[in-house]
């Protein structure tokens, strides 16, 4: 058994993708059920202009849902979108903590983490998810994969072999 399969087992890559995809799918869908409530949460951070609250309150959850689904199916670019969203969320939460805001983090359904301490919990959770995304990047890099949960290069080589023999 190769060392990289012990340190970076393919099943762990798949499990992390499914968990992260589920988290983003759930977060996006719950926000889409009540975009007005999500817009109110966004407005409390005072980072988005009033006239952009509605598009952001709908667009951000849609992006979360699409990126979550993309992780399930190993769609190229979905991991990068998740990483970008997480970095943005970390900075927004950090901003809220620095401003001593005592508000809902806006991560999941309204009231999920509704306090200053909730912002800190959400920040730690998001940093943990950033670490998971970095693990996926490293795992994909070590395996030479671009798609399909670490199987991209193997699939590409098999297709080339089949085409050559045809």
HELIX and SHEET records of a PDB file:
HELIX    1   1 UNK A    3  UNK A    7  1                                   5    
HELIX    2   2 UNK A   10  UNK A   33  1                                  24    
HELIX    3   3 UNK A   35  UNK A   45  1                                  11    
HELIX    4   4 UNK A   50  UNK A   52  5                                   3    
HELIX    5   5 UNK A   53  UNK A   72  1                                  20    
HELIX    6   6 UNK A   78  UNK A   98  1                                  21    
HELIX    7   7 UNK A  116  UNK A  143  1                                  28    
HELIX    8   8 UNK A  152  UNK A  165  1                                  14    
END                                                                             
